[in-house]
Amino acid sequence: MTSTPSANLFKPLEAGDPAVVGGYRLAAVLGTGGMGKVYLTYTPGGRPIALKVIRPEFSEDPEFRRRFQREVQSAQRVQGLYTAPVIDSDTEGSQPWLATAYVPGPSLGHAVAQHGALPLRSVLLLSVGVAEALHVIHGAGIVHRDLKPANVLLASDGPRVIDFGIARAADTTALTGTGVSVGTPSFMAPEQASAGTVGPATDIFALGQIAAYAAIGSPAYGEGSSHAVLYRIVHEDPDLSRVPAELLPLVTRCLTRDPAGRPSLTEIIELCHEISPVPLRQGEDWLPQAVAGSITERLRLPEPAKTPPPMPGVAPTPTPTQFSPQHPPTHFSPQPPAPGTVNPYAPTGFSQAAAPTQSAPGIPGAVPPPPGHPMQPTPPPGYQTRPTGYHAQPPIVHAPYTGPQQPKKKRTGLIVAASVLGAIVVLGVIGSLLPDSSGKNDEGKSPSGSSAGSTSGGSDSESSGTDTDTGKKRPDPKPASYKGIDVTENYALMLADSPPKPQDGDPLYGGRDLYYYVDGMFSDSWIGSDNGKFVLLNNSQKGTLETCRTETRYTEKITLDQVSDGSEFCVLSDAGHIAVATYRGKGGTEGSTYVTFDLTIWRNAEEAKPED
């Protein structure tokens, strides 16, 4: 085998790929996934890392950003022998990203696709390693949710589980309204496929699927459309006819439909040791030789480009340490340069294009800094430098000296006279505004300004949106209409979102404007709001902004048997948004249902309710 990297392993950057992300100069593309693209780059010390850049459609969603930040913070606590640690991240920038240790090995999916099923010993060591990884992940309070062959990498000393917990951040954005949760259909658990609920046992089911996949070379529930595979997972038994007899006890218990009947991670490890005819020990020979060859190819990383010649008047930049394949990556937490600058230590190119190794995905030649941009090394920790965009304070300009100022003479008499005159004017204005003894003003109207015979419910501020600060009537906002919004069971809508997108809506968590909840234990289902007021309108009432403002028959929720196609109800959120929702029916299959609404929303129609 030559020293040249294999074709298609490390793909050159394309025209739309960034050259630098977070101070890291990208070197090659490792792959593309559902949530983004993963690139090969290097730490300032020359260690390779995998940097995933999130797709724009996810990063533009505020709810995704909030969840992504939380999940990344949780993932940073995971430091296991069989996981790829999170090295660095940026969850608040224009394009969120995170970086993990680079694992020089193919994914389980790639290895099986290229070389077929794995032998018994490899499958058992794979299962033990994934079980240990899940033990650390679950210990950090994380459920992986998307454990699949593409997220299990095969390194020389055992498997590595990647992308743990990150799939949860995409739940609200990727939801299609068909009742299908985020995840890979072929490796979902029944409870995840039907109700969208997950727990540690969900990952146990996926582990059983991975063991079966590695042993037979295909998914246990077969191939086909997502809906067909999900139906089989929920309602049918897997095809385990080709699973080796020794593995059947492990796979069968993990694939139990009831989460409570699945084994614990400790039981899985013990069961693997019982099954193995020889003691299980991770070593360099745990994989077949053909698969091990794929690891060797991935150790031949693109050559870092030579340091560009120093610019006039600038000291030469140190050459980064060459990465040695014999030393695997270690945990490193770099301090990237200030935004807008380029990491001078990062390699700037490679000799030749070289297979994706991390699940979701670099750049051939480096982009040199523009003329006049100094190449300076990243300062050591604690070294204080001027932040990006720092400008020196402008000089203070003093007005020319004109001599001492003469004090002005006080005019006490004029001030007193003006005060008396002002008081007289104010008293006159107040007197003109007072109502006469009949309780009506000159125009025959009541003091509130409504007609004497008016019976309108509520004050003007309640029914017309009066500004509490100025006392003036706030103009009604223009309505926004949305047709055919599907809300999966236990999901909800927020009226502030444009367009409204379904997100986790369990009333137990609170703070949702309009939710659809299903109680699996009692088979009850209802719609309601736990973030404001909810009103089911009568058939004789027309769903308008004024109707929602004046109606006082508030409730929190209604059951689905109280509504039919065309039923209207008002939602008045604590944030001041008002909506008329029209119920358009229920769809889906048993255990995976959704309801459809048409919405007309008046945003900021009222003052926001102060938080408690």
C-alpha positions as CSV (number, residue, x, y, z in Angstrom):
1,M,0.0,0.0,0.0
2,T,1.4,3.4,-1.0
3,S,1.8,6.3,1.3
4,T,-0.7,8.4,-0.7
5,P,-4.0,8.8,1.0
6,S,-6.8,6.7,-0.5
7,A,-9.1,8.4,-2.9
8,N,-12.5,9.6,-1.5
9,L,-11.3,9.4,2.1
10,F,-10.5,13.0,2.5
11,K,-12.4,15.1,0.0
12,P,-11.2,18.5,-1.0
13,L,-13.3,21.5,0.0
14,E,-15.9,22.7,-2.5
15,A,-16.7,26.2,-3.5
16,G,-19.4,26.6,-0.8
17,D,-17.2,25.3,2.0
18,P,-15.7,27.8,4.5
19,A,-11.9,28.1,4.7
20,V,-11.9,28.9,8.4
21,V,-14.4,28.1,11.2
22,G,-13.9,29.3,14.7
23,G,-10.2,30.0,14.1
24,Y,-9.6,26.5,12.7
25,R,-8.3,26.3,9.1
26,L,-10.3,23.5,7.5
27,A,-8.2,20.8,5.7
28,A,-10.7,18.3,4.1
29,V,-14.3,17.1,4.0
30,L,-14.9,14.0,6.1
31,G,-18.6,13.6,5.3
32,T,-22.1,15.0,5.2
33,G,-25.0,14.2,7.5
34,G,-28.5,15.2,8.2
35,M,-27.5,18.0,10.6
36,G,-24.4,19.3,8.9
37,K,-21.1,18.8,7.3
38,V,-18.0,17.5,9.1
39,Y,-14.5,18.7,8.2
40,L,-10.9,17.6,9.1
41,T,-8.9,20.3,10.8
42,Y,-6.1,20.4,13.4
43,T,-5.4,21.9,16.8
44,P,-2.7,24.4,17.2
45,G,-0.4,21.6,18.2
46,G,-1.1,19.6,15.0
47,R,-3.6,17.1,16.4
48,P,-6.4,16.2,13.9
49,I,-10.0,16.9,15.0
50,A,-13.4,16.5,13.3
51,L,-15.4,19.8,13.2
52,K,-19.1,19.6,12.4
53,V,-20.8,22.8,11.0
54,I,-24.5,22.8,11.5
55,R,-26.7,23.4,8.5
56,P,-28.2,26.9,8.0
57,E,-31.9,25.7,8.2
58,F,-31.2,24.4,11.7
59,S,-29.1,27.4,12.9
60,E,-31.8,29.8,11.9
61,D,-34.2,28.2,14.4
62,P,-34.0,29.9,17.9
63,E,-35.4,26.7,19.6
64,F,-32.7,24.6,17.9
65,R,-30.0,26.9,19.1
66,R,-31.2,26.8,22.6
67,R,-31.3,23.0,22.6
68,F,-28.1,22.6,20.7
69,Q,-26.3,24.7,23.3
70,R,-27.7,22.6,26.1
71,E,-26.8,19.3,24.5
72,V,-23.3,20.4,23.7
73,Q,-22.7,21.4,27.3
74,S,-23.9,18.0,28.4
75,A,-21.8,16.2,25.8
76,Q,-18.7,18.0,27.1
77,R,-19.1,16.1,30.4
78,V,-18.8,12.8,28.6
79,Q,-15.2,11.5,28.8
80,G,-15.1,7.7,28.1
81,L,-12.7,5.3,26.6
82,Y,-15.3,4.4,23.9
83,T,-16.5,7.9,23.0
84,A,-15.1,10.7,20.9
85,P,-14.8,13.7,23.4
86,V,-16.1,17.1,22.5
87,I,-13.0,19.3,22.1
88,D,-14.4,22.8,21.3
89,S,-17.7,24.4,20.1
90,D,-19.5,27.6,19.3
91,T,-23.3,27.5,19.9
92,E,-24.0,31.2,19.5
93,G,-22.2,32.2,16.3
94,S,-23.8,32.8,12.9
95,Q,-23.1,29.1,12.1
96,P,-23.0,26.8,15.2
97,W,-20.3,24.1,15.2
98,L,-18.7,21.6,17.5
99,A,-15.4,19.7,17.3
100,T,-14.6,16.3,18.5
101,A,-11.5,14.1,18.6
102,Y,-10.7,12.6,15.2
103,V,-11.2,8.8,15.2
104,P,-9.0,7.1,12.5
105,G,-11.4,4.4,11.6
106,P,-14.4,3.6,9.4
107,S,-18.0,3.7,10.7
108,L,-19.7,0.4,11.3
109,G,-22.0,1.1,8.4
110,H,-19.1,1.7,6.1
111,A,-17.2,-1.3,7.2
112,V,-20.2,-3.7,6.8
113,A,-21.1,-2.2,3.4
114,Q,-17.5,-2.7,2.2
115,H,-16.5,-6.0,3.8
116,G,-19.7,-7.7,5.0
117,A,-20.7,-9.0,8.4
118,L,-18.3,-9.2,11.3
119,P,-17.2,-12.5,13.1
120,L,-18.6,-13.4,16.5
121,R,-15.6,-12.1,18.5
122,S,-15.7,-8.8,16.8
123,V,-19.4,-8.4,17.4
124,L,-19.1,-9.2,21.1
125,L,-16.2,-6.7,21.5
126,L,-18.2,-4.2,19.6
127,S,-21.2,-4.8,21.9
128,V,-19.1,-4.5,25.1
129,G,-17.5,-1.3,23.9
130,V,-20.8,0.3,22.9
131,A,-22.3,-0.7,26.2
132,E,-19.4,0.9,28.1
133,A,-19.8,4.1,26.0
134,L,-23.6,4.2,26.8
135,H,-22.8,3.7,30.5
136,V,-20.7,6.9,30.4
137,I,-23.2,8.8,28.2
138,H,-26.2,7.8,30.4
139,G,-24.2,8.7,33.5
140,A,-24.0,12.3,32.2
141,G,-27.8,12.4,31.9
142,I,-27.8,12.0,28.1
143,V,-29.9,9.6,26.0
144,H,-28.2,9.1,22.6
145,R,-31.5,8.9,20.6
146,D,-29.8,8.2,17.3
147,L,-27.4,5.3,17.9
148,K,-26.8,3.7,14.5
149,P,-24.0,2.1,12.5
150,A,-23.0,5.5,11.1
151,N,-22.5,6.8,14.7
152,V,-20.2,3.9,15.8
153,L,-16.6,4.3,14.5
154,L,-14.2,1.3,14.5
155,A,-10.8,2.3,15.8
156,S,-7.8,0.0,16.2
157,D,-8.4,-0.4,20.0
158,G,-12.2,-0.7,20.0
159,P,-15.4,1.2,18.9
160,R,-16.1,4.8,19.5
161,V,-19.7,6.2,19.9
162,I,-20.2,9.7,18.5
163,D,-22.9,12.3,18.2
164,F,-24.5,11.4,21.5
165,G,-27.5,13.5,22.4
166,I,-27.1,16.0,19.6
167,A,-30.1,14.6,17.7
168,R,-32.4,15.9,20.4
169,A,-31.6,19.5,19.3
170,A,-33.1,18.8,15.9
171,D,-36.4,17.4,17.1
172,T,-38.4,20.6,16.8
173,T,-36.9,21.7,13.5
174,A,-36.9,18.4,11.6
175,L,-40.4,17.4,12.6
176,T,-42.5,16.8,9.6
177,G,-45.9,16.7,11.3
178,T,-46.4,13.0,10.3
179,G,-45.9,11.6,13.7
180,V,-42.3,10.5,13.0
181,S,-39.7,11.6,15.5
182,V,-36.1,12.5,14.7
183,G,-33.8,9.5,14.3
184,T,-32.9,6.8,11.9
185,P,-36.0,4.7,11.2
186,S,-34.2,1.3,10.9
187,F,-32.6,1.7,14.4
188,M,-35.4,3.3,16.3
189,A,-37.1,1.7,19.3
190,P,-40.9,1.0,19.3
191,E,-41.6,3.7,21.9
192,Q,-39.5,6.2,19.9
193,A,-41.2,5.4,16.6
194,S,-44.7,5.5,18.0
195,A,-44.9,8.1,20.6
196,G,-41.6,9.9,20.3
197,T,-40.6,9.2,23.9
198,V,-37.1,8.1,24.7
199,G,-35.1,6.9,27.7
200,P,-31.9,4.9,28.4
201,A,-33.8,1.7,27.3
202,T,-34.2,3.3,23.9
203,D,-30.4,3.1,23.4
204,I,-30.4,-0.5,24.6
205,F,-32.8,-1.4,21.8
206,A,-30.5,0.3,19.3
207,L,-27.5,-1.6,20.7
208,G,-29.4,-4.8,20.0
209,Q,-30.0,-3.7,16.5
210,I,-26.4,-2.7,16.0
211,A,-25.2,-6.2,17.2
212,A,-27.7,-7.9,14.8
213,Y,-26.6,-5.6,12.0
214,A,-22.9,-6.3,12.5
215,A,-23.6,-10.1,12.7
216,I,-25.8,-10.4,9.6
217,G,-24.8,-7.4,7.5
218,S,-28.3,-5.8,7.3
219,P,-30.9,-4.3,9.6
220,A,-32.9,-6.7,11.7
221,Y,-36.2,-5.0,10.6
222,G,-35.3,-5.0,7.0
223,E,-35.0,-2.2,4.4
224,G,-37.7,-0.1,2.7
225,S,-39.5,3.2,3.2
226,S,-39.4,4.8,6.6
227,H,-43.1,4.2,7.3
228,A,-42.8,0.5,6.4
229,V,-39.8,0.0,8.6
230,L,-41.4,1.9,11.5
231,Y,-44.5,-0.1,11.2
232,R,-42.5,-3.4,11.5
233,I,-40.6,-2.1,14.5
234,V,-43.8,-1.2,16.3
235,H,-46.0,-4.1,15.4
236,E,-43.8,-7.0,14.1
237,D,-40.9,-9.2,15.3
238,P,-37.5,-8.8,13.8
239,D,-36.0,-11.3,11.4
240,L,-33.3,-13.0,13.4
241,S,-33.0,-16.1,11.3
242,R,-29.5,-15.3,10.2
243,V,-28.2,-14.2,13.6
244,P,-25.6,-16.7,15.0
245,A,-27.2,-18.9,17.7
246,E,-24.6,-17.7,20.2
247,L,-25.8,-14.1,19.8
248,L,-29.6,-14.8,19.9
249,P,-29.9,-14.4,23.7
250,L,-28.2,-11.0,23.6
251,V,-30.1,-9.6,20.6
252,T,-33.5,-11.0,21.5
253,R,-33.4,-9.4,25.0
254,C,-32.3,-6.1,23.7
255,L,-35.0,-6.0,21.1
256,T,-37.8,-6.6,23.6
257,R,-40.7,-4.4,22.7
258,D,-41.4,-3.4,26.3
259,P,-38.6,-1.0,27.5
260,A,-38.9,-2.5,31.0
261,G,-38.0,-5.9,29.8
262,R,-34.7,-5.0,28.2
263,P,-31.4,-5.8,30.0
264,S,-29.2,-3.2,31.7
265,L,-25.8,-2.3,30.4
266,T,-24.1,-4.3,33.1
267,E,-26.2,-7.4,32.1
268,I,-25.2,-6.9,28.5
269,I,-21.5,-6.9,29.3
270,E,-21.9,-10.0,31.5
271,L,-23.9,-11.7,28.8
272,C,-21.2,-11.0,26.2
273,H,-18.5,-12.5,28.4
274,E,-20.7,-15.6,28.9
275,I,-21.3,-16.0,25.2
276,S,-17.6,-15.7,24.2
277,P,-15.7,-18.9,24.0
278,V,-12.5,-17.1,24.9
279,P,-11.9,-14.2,27.3
280,L,-12.9,-10.8,25.8
281,R,-9.9,-8.4,25.6
282,Q,-9.7,-5.4,23.4
283,G,-6.6,-5.4,21.2
284,E,-5.2,-4.5,17.9
285,D,-6.6,-7.7,16.4
286,W,-10.3,-7.2,17.4
287,L,-11.3,-6.6,13.7
288,P,-10.9,-8.6,10.6
289,Q,-7.8,-7.8,8.6
290,A,-9.7,-6.2,5.7
291,V,-11.4,-3.7,8.1
292,A,-8.2,-3.0,9.9
293,G,-6.7,-2.0,6.6
294,S,-9.4,0.8,6.4
295,I,-8.0,2.1,9.7
296,T,-4.5,2.2,8.2
297,E,-5.7,4.3,5.3
298,R,-7.3,6.8,7.7
299,L,-4.1,7.2,9.5
300,R,-2.4,8.7,6.4
301,L,-3.8,12.1,6.9
302,P,-3.4,14.9,4.4
303,E,0.0,16.5,4.7
304,P,-0.1,20.0,6.4
305,A,0.9,22.7,4.0
306,K,4.3,24.4,4.5
307,T,4.2,27.6,6.5
308,P,3.9,30.6,4.1
309,P,7.0,32.8,3.9
310,P,7.0,35.5,6.5
311,M,5.7,38.9,5.6
312,P,8.1,41.9,5.7
313,G,8.7,43.0,9.2
314,V,6.9,40.0,10.7
315,A,8.7,37.3,12.6
316,P,8.4,33.8,11.0
317,T,5.6,31.6,12.3
318,P,6.6,28.3,14.0
319,T,5.9,25.1,12.0
320,P,3.1,23.0,13.5
321,T,4.0,19.6,14.9
322,Q,3.5,16.8,12.4
323,F,0.8,14.4,13.6
324,S,2.1,10.9,14.1
325,P,-0.3,8.0,13.3
326,Q,1.3,6.0,16.1
327,H,-0.1,8.4,18.7
328,P,-3.9,8.7,18.7
329,P,-5.6,12.0,19.3
330,T,-5.9,13.1,22.9
331,H,-8.3,15.5,24.6
332,F,-7.2,19.1,23.9
333,S,-9.1,22.3,24.6
334,P,-7.6,25.0,22.3
335,Q,-8.0,28.7,22.7
336,P,-9.0,29.7,19.1
337,P,-7.8,33.1,17.8
338,A,-10.1,36.1,18.0
339,P,-13.0,36.0,15.6
340,G,-12.1,37.0,12.1
341,T,-8.5,35.8,12.4
342,V,-6.8,32.7,11.2
343,N,-5.2,30.1,13.4
344,P,-1.6,30.4,12.3
345,Y,-0.7,26.9,13.6
346,A,-3.4,25.1,11.6
347,P,-2.2,23.3,8.5
348,T,-3.1,25.0,5.3
349,G,-3.4,22.2,2.8
350,F,-2.4,18.7,1.8
351,S,-0.5,16.9,-0.9
352,Q,-3.4,14.9,-2.4
353,A,-7.0,14.4,-1.8
354,A,-7.6,11.5,0.5
355,A,-13.3,8.1,3.3
356,P,-15.4,9.7,5.6
357,T,-14.7,8.6,9.1
358,Q,-16.8,10.8,11.3
359,S,-20.5,10.5,10.8
360,A,-21.3,13.9,9.5
361,P,-17.9,15.7,8.0
362,G,-12.2,19.8,5.1
363,I,-10.1,21.7,2.4
364,P,-7.3,21.2,0.1
365,G,-5.0,24.2,-0.2
366,A,-4.9,26.8,2.4
367,V,-6.2,30.3,1.9
368,P,-3.3,32.5,2.8
369,P,-4.0,35.6,4.9
370,P,-4.6,38.8,2.9
371,P,-1.7,41.2,2.4
372,G,-0.9,43.1,5.5
373,H,-2.5,40.6,7.9
374,P,0.1,39.6,10.5
375,M,0.6,35.9,11.2
376,Q,1.1,35.8,14.9
377,P,0.9,32.7,17.2
378,T,-2.0,32.3,19.5
379,P,-1.0,33.9,22.9
380,P,-0.6,31.5,25.8
381,P,-3.4,31.2,28.4
382,G,-3.6,34.3,30.6
383,Y,-1.9,36.6,28.1
384,Q,-4.0,39.7,27.6
385,T,-4.3,41.1,24.2
386,R,-6.5,43.7,22.6
387,P,-9.8,42.2,21.5
388,T,-10.8,42.1,17.9
389,G,-12.1,45.4,16.7
390,Y,-10.2,47.3,19.4
391,H,-9.5,51.0,18.6
392,A,-7.5,53.4,20.5
393,Q,-9.4,56.1,22.4
394,P,-9.7,59.3,20.4
395,P,-7.8,62.3,21.9
396,I,-9.8,64.5,24.1
397,V,-10.4,67.9,22.5
398,H,-10.9,70.9,24.8
399,A,-12.7,74.0,23.8
400,P,-10.5,77.2,23.7
401,Y,-10.3,79.0,27.1
402,T,-12.4,82.2,27.1
403,G,-11.9,83.3,30.7
404,P,-14.0,82.8,33.8
405,Q,-17.8,82.6,33.3
406,Q,-19.8,85.5,34.9
407,P,-22.8,84.2,37.0
408,K,-26.2,85.0,35.6
409,K,-28.5,87.2,37.6
410,K,-31.5,85.5,39.2
411,R,-34.9,86.8,38.3
412,T,-37.0,85.7,41.2
413,G,-39.9,87.9,40.6
414,L,-40.5,86.6,37.0
415,I,-40.3,83.0,38.2
416,V,-42.9,83.5,40.9
417,A,-45.3,85.2,38.5
418,A,-44.9,82.5,35.9
419,S,-45.6,79.8,38.5
420,V,-48.8,81.4,39.6
421,L,-50.0,81.8,36.0
422,G,-49.2,78.2,35.3
423,A,-51.2,77.0,38.3
424,I,-54.2,78.9,37.2
425,V,-54.1,77.4,33.7
426,V,-53.8,73.9,35.0
427,L,-56.8,74.3,37.4
428,G,-58.8,75.6,34.4
429,V,-58.0,72.6,32.3
430,I,-58.9,70.2,35.1
431,G,-62.2,71.9,35.7
432,S,-63.1,71.7,32.0
433,L,-62.5,67.9,32.0
434,L,-64.7,67.2,35.1
435,P,-68.1,65.6,34.3
436,D,-71.3,67.6,35.0
437,S,-73.8,66.4,37.6
438,S,-75.7,64.3,35.1
439,G,-72.6,62.1,34.7
440,K,-72.4,63.0,30.9
441,N,-70.3,65.4,29.0
442,D,-71.4,67.9,26.4
443,E,-71.8,65.3,23.8
444,G,-74.0,63.0,25.8
445,K,-71.4,60.3,26.3
446,S,-70.3,58.5,29.4
447,P,-66.9,59.4,31.0
448,S,-65.3,56.4,29.4
449,G,-66.0,57.7,26.0
450,S,-68.4,54.9,25.0
451,S,-72.0,55.5,24.1
452,A,-74.4,55.9,27.1
453,G,-76.3,52.8,26.1
454,S,-73.2,50.6,25.5
455,T,-73.1,47.2,27.1
456,S,-69.6,46.2,25.8
457,G,-67.8,43.8,28.2
458,G,-64.5,44.9,29.6
459,S,-62.7,48.2,29.6
460,D,-61.3,49.9,26.6
461,S,-57.8,48.8,27.6
462,E,-58.9,45.2,27.7
463,S,-60.9,45.1,24.5
464,S,-59.0,47.4,22.3
465,G,-55.4,47.0,23.4
466,T,-54.6,50.2,25.2
467,D,-51.0,51.0,26.0
468,T,-50.7,51.0,29.8
469,D,-47.8,53.4,29.7
470,T,-49.3,56.1,27.6
471,G,-53.0,55.5,28.0
472,K,-53.4,55.6,24.2
473,K,-55.1,53.0,22.2
474,R,-52.6,50.7,20.5
475,P,-53.4,50.0,16.8
476,D,-54.3,46.5,16.2
477,P,-51.5,44.4,14.6
478,K,-52.0,42.9,11.2
479,P,-52.9,39.2,11.4
480,A,-50.7,36.4,10.1
481,S,-52.5,33.3,8.7
482,Y,-51.1,29.7,8.6
483,K,-53.0,26.8,7.0
484,G,-52.7,23.1,7.8
485,I,-50.2,23.0,10.7
486,D,-49.8,19.4,11.9
487,V,-49.0,19.0,15.6
488,T,-47.9,15.5,16.7
489,E,-49.1,14.2,20.0
490,N,-47.2,15.6,23.0
491,Y,-45.9,18.5,20.9
492,A,-46.9,22.2,20.9
493,L,-46.9,25.5,19.1
494,M,-45.5,28.9,20.2
495,L,-47.4,31.8,18.7
496,A,-44.3,34.0,18.5
497,D,-42.7,31.6,16.0
498,S,-43.1,32.6,12.3
499,P,-44.1,30.2,11.0
500,P,-45.2,28.3,14.2
501,K,-43.2,25.0,14.4
502,P,-44.1,22.0,16.6
503,Q,-41.9,21.5,19.6
504,D,-41.9,19.4,22.8
505,G,-45.3,20.1,24.4
506,D,-45.7,18.0,27.5
507,P,-47.9,20.1,29.8
508,L,-45.8,18.8,32.7
509,Y,-43.0,21.1,31.5
510,G,-45.3,24.1,31.0
511,G,-44.8,27.3,29.0
512,R,-46.5,26.2,25.7
513,D,-49.1,28.3,23.9
514,L,-51.0,25.6,22.2
515,Y,-50.4,21.9,22.8
516,Y,-51.8,18.5,21.8
517,Y,-51.3,16.0,24.6
518,V,-52.0,12.3,24.8
519,D,-52.0,10.4,28.0
520,G,-50.9,6.9,27.1
521,M,-51.9,5.3,30.4
522,F,-55.6,6.5,30.3
523,S,-55.9,6.9,26.5
524,D,-57.0,10.5,27.0
525,S,-56.2,13.3,24.6
526,W,-56.8,17.0,24.7
527,I,-55.7,20.3,23.4
528,G,-55.0,23.4,25.5
529,S,-52.6,26.1,26.7
530,D,-50.4,26.3,29.8
531,N,-49.0,29.7,28.9
532,G,-52.1,31.9,28.8
533,K,-55.9,31.7,28.3
534,F,-57.8,29.2,26.2
535,V,-61.4,29.7,25.0
536,L,-63.6,27.3,23.0
537,L,-66.0,29.5,20.9
538,N,-69.6,28.8,20.4
539,N,-70.9,28.0,16.9
540,S,-72.6,31.4,16.8
541,Q,-69.4,33.3,17.6
542,K,-67.0,34.5,14.9
543,G,-63.4,34.0,15.6
544,T,-62.0,37.6,15.6
545,L,-59.5,39.6,17.5
546,E,-62.3,41.5,19.3
547,T,-64.1,38.2,20.2
548,C,-61.0,36.8,21.8
549,R,-60.4,40.0,23.7
550,T,-63.9,40.3,25.2
551,E,-64.7,36.7,25.9
552,T,-64.3,35.7,29.6
553,R,-65.1,32.0,29.5
554,Y,-61.5,31.0,30.0
555,T,-60.3,27.4,30.5
556,E,-57.0,25.5,30.2
557,K,-57.8,22.6,28.0
558,I,-60.5,20.7,26.2
559,T,-60.8,17.1,25.1
560,L,-60.9,16.2,21.5
561,D,-64.4,14.8,21.7
562,Q,-65.5,18.4,22.4
563,V,-64.4,19.6,18.9
564,S,-65.1,18.7,15.3
565,D,-63.8,19.9,12.0
566,G,-64.2,23.7,11.9
567,S,-64.4,24.3,15.6
568,E,-62.7,27.6,16.6
569,F,-61.0,28.6,19.8
570,C,-59.0,31.5,21.1
571,V,-55.5,31.4,22.5
572,L,-54.2,34.4,24.4
573,S,-50.6,33.9,25.4
574,D,-48.9,35.5,28.4
575,A,-46.5,37.1,25.9
576,G,-49.3,39.2,24.5
577,H,-50.1,37.3,21.3
578,I,-53.6,36.3,20.4
579,A,-54.7,33.6,17.9
580,V,-57.8,32.1,16.5
581,A,-57.2,28.4,15.9
582,T,-59.5,26.3,13.7
583,Y,-59.5,22.6,14.3
584,R,-59.2,20.5,11.1
585,G,-59.2,17.0,12.4
586,K,-57.0,14.2,13.7
587,G,-54.7,11.9,11.7
588,G,-51.9,9.3,12.0
589,T,-51.9,5.7,13.2
590,E,-52.5,4.1,16.5
591,G,-49.8,5.3,18.9
592,S,-48.6,8.0,16.5
593,T,-51.3,10.7,16.0
594,Y,-51.4,14.3,15.1
595,V,-54.0,17.1,14.9
596,T,-54.2,19.8,12.3
597,F,-54.9,23.5,12.9
598,D,-55.5,26.6,10.8
599,L,-54.1,29.6,12.7
600,T,-54.7,33.4,12.5
601,I,-52.3,35.2,14.9
602,W,-52.2,38.8,16.0
603,R,-48.7,39.1,17.5
604,N,-48.1,41.6,20.3
605,A,-51.8,42.5,20.4
606,E,-51.7,43.0,24.2
607,E,-49.2,43.9,26.9
608,A,-47.2,40.9,27.9
609,K,-48.1,39.5,31.3
610,P,-45.3,40.0,33.9
611,E,-43.6,36.8,35.0
612,D,-44.2,35.6,38.5
